[in-house]
Amino acid sequence: MRYVRRDPPDELRPLVRSLWWLRGEPGYPEERVFPMPHPHLIVNLSESYRVHDPASSAPARVIDGAFASGPRSGCLASTLPRELWNLGAELRADALGAWGVDAVEASALLLLDEPAFARLVEVARASDPDDALDALERLLVDRLDASWRPDPVVTRALDALDAEPALDVATLIARSGVSRDRFVRRFRRAVGIAPKRYRDLLRFHSLVDAVAQGLEADPDWSALAAEHGFADQSHLIRVFRRATGFTPRRYHRIVREYGPEAARFVPIADSA
């Protein structure tokens, strides 16, 4: 699997965390994609494939072209093409609105069928990674809504959580200067999910990083729970099962078998 990552240009830096290009054979037909705390704009350059929510009876979505994927509570199951080939941008948690994308809709995965994205697919398929990333940069700059402004209440909360992921939501609300209902409503409108769910995602991913970096030893789950802001091991297990569909111990066995690259994209055949 070949992966190329790029920092965004100055005009996108306040909104975009990174740009990336990925191509290669996945090595297995299906995977479970963990929920991410930051939204992505992704352009599928491969043949179409399907994704579905394993916790829902809703039909699978066909991925063919561009889509927005925002923070969500649970994982997605993806039936992969023979060759995975994507171009994408990882955004700041509240940045989707800068391109007119509804964050709440993107939390359920939002297909983007505008002609500009269709043209980008054609250009990127005929380009090397650097030229494809250049084309994505131009599209993001050209489509940026110059009148869009982030919600300052949400921005302050996100900055506080970036600095201290263990903060509880009550503290964020007390610092915000607005009522609880208004804070939750504004946060969800900007980010796509409620602040507590987002905070739990940050904790979950810090835990995933710790597990992936120490695969040789069996984790001390109680110690990890305390270190990453969970109330106790039971709380950690509940969050983990909601986000992934399986237990922390089962997850550790899978990633130890497949390696750190499977930390957030886990083969489904081995994750039941």
N, C-alpha and C positions, 0 to 999 in steps of 0.2 A: 504494500500500500504506500503510495507516494503522497506526501502531505507538504504543502507550501503555505506558510503563514506570513502575513505582512501587517505592519502597523499602519493605521489609517493616516491619510494626509491631514495637514493642519486644519483644514476647514471641516473635517469630519471628526476630529479627535474628541470633541466634547460629547459626541453621541455614539461613536463606534469604538469598541474595544479592540477588535482585530478583524482582518480580512483573511480568508483562507480558500485554498483549492485542494481537492482530494480526489485521487483516482487510484483504483486497484480492485483486485478480486477480493471480496470479503472473506472467503474461506468457509462460510457456512450460509445456509439459505435464509435464516431468520435471526433477528436479534431483538433484544428488549432495550429500548432507549430510555435512559433515566430522565426524569424531569430536570430541566436546567433553570438556574435562577436568572439567567439573562436571555432575552429573546434573540432569535436568529432570523435573518432573511436568507433563504437558501434557494439556489437555482439548481434544479436537477438536470444534469446533462446526459444522464444515462437513459436506458429504456425505462418505461414507467414501472412503478412498484406500488405496493399497498401498505398502509399502516392502519392500525386500529387500536382502540383502547381496550385492553384485556379485562378491565373491570366494568365494561359497558356492553350492552347488547346492540349498540349502534353499528351500522354497517361500516366496513373498511373504507378508507379514503384512498383514491388513486392519485399517486403523486406523479405528475407529468408536467414539468415546467417549474415555475417559481412558487414559493409559499413562505408564509411567516409562521414561526413557531415560538410562542411566548411561554413564560413560566406557567407551570401547571402543577397540580397536586400529585398526579400519578404518572406512571410510565406509559410509553407507547410500544406496541409490538409492530415490528417492521419486517415484511417479507421482501428480501433484498433482490435486486437484479443481479445478473451474472457478473457485471462489472459495476462497481459503485463509482460515480463520477459526479461530484458536487462542487459548486462554487458558492461561497457564503460570506456573511458578515455577522459577527457577534456584536450586539448592541448594548448600550447602557440599559438598565432595567426599565426605565421610563421613556425610552427614546422612540418607540414605534410610532407615536403620534406625529413625530417630525416628518414622516412620510405618509401621513394620512391613514395609517393602519390602526384599526381598533384593537387595543390591547386585550380586551375581554374576548373578542372573537378569535384572536391569535392564540389564546391559551388553549383553544380547542383545535388549533391548526387551521390557518386561513390560506386558501389557494389564491394566488395573485395572477390574474389572467390578463392584465393590461398589455397592450401591444409592445410597450417598451421592454417588458420582461421577455416576451416572445422573441424580440430582436436580439436581446442579450444572449438567449440560449443559442441562437444561430451563430453569433459572433464568437462566443466562448467555446463552442464545439470545434471551431476552425482555428483556435488560437492555442499558443503555448500558455503555461500557467501565468507568466508575468503579464502577457497581453490580456488574458482573460480577467485578471485582477484589475488591470487598468480600466477595462470596460466596465467592470462592476463599480469601481470608484466614480467614473464619469456618470453612470446612471444615478448613483446615490447623491452626488452633488447636484445634478440637474433636477432631480425630483424633490429635493429638500424644500420644505415649506418655510420660506423666510419669515413668515408671520408667526410660526409656532413658537411657543415658549413653554418650558417645563413648569410644572406646578411647584412653587417654592416649598410648600409644606412637604410634598413627597420627596423632593430633592434633598432636603435636610435629613429626612428620615433615612433615605438610602445611604447618604454619606455617613450617618451615625452607625448604621448596621455594617457598612464596609469596614469601619474602624473598630467596631466592637460587636461581632455577630451574636454574642450572648445577651445583648440587651433584650429586655422584655417589652412587649407592645405597650404596656401601661406607661412605661418610661417614655417611649416615643410619643405617645399621645400627650403626656404631661408637658413635654418640651414643645409640642407643635403649636399650642395656643388655640386649638380648635377643639370642638367636642369630639367624643369618641366616634359617634355615628358619622360625622362629617369627615373625620380623618380616615376612617375605613373606606368610606365611599370614594374619597378623592384618591386614595392609594390604589384601590382596585381599578378605578377608571384609568389611571396612568400606567399601572404595572400589569393588570390583568387578573391578579389574584389578591386575596386578603393579606394584610401585613403579617399576620401570624403564620400563614402558609409560606409566605416568602421567607420569613425569618427561619422557619424550619428547613427550608430548602438550603439556605446558606449553611446551617449547621450540618445538614446531611452531606453536603459536598465537602466540607472540611473533614468530615469523618471518612468519606470515600477516599480522599487524598491520603489520609493517614493509613488506611488499610492497604491501599495500593502500593505505598512506599515500604511496607513491612510485611511482605508476603511470606517470608520464610518462617516466621514465628506465628503461632496461634495468638490472635488478638486477645487482650484483656478487655472484654466488652464493658465491664463496669467502669474501668479506668477511662476508656475512650468516651463513654457517656458523660462522665464528669468533665473531662477535658474539653469536650466540644459543646457544652451548654445544655445537655439533656438532663432532665430531672433525675433520672435513674436508668438502669438498664432496661426496664420494662417500657419506659417512655421511648428510648432509642429503638427498641424492637417494633413498637407500634408505628413510629414514623417511617422506619425502614420498610416495613411490610406495605404501608400505604403508598410509598414512593416506588417500590420495586415489585411487589407481589411475592417476595420470598424473604426468608430470614437472613439476618446478618451472617450467620455461620455458613449457610448454603452459598451465599454470595462470595464469601471468602474462598471457599473451595473452588468455585468457578474461576475467579480471577487468578488464583494461584495456578490453575491449570493452563489458562490462556494467556496470562501475563497482564501487565498494567494497561496495555492498550484496550483491554476488555473491561476496564473499570467502570465506564459509563455506557458502553454498548456491548451488552452481554448476550452470548449465544442462547437463544431460547431453548434449543434442544436439550441444553444442560441446565436449565434454570427452573424447571418445574418443581 
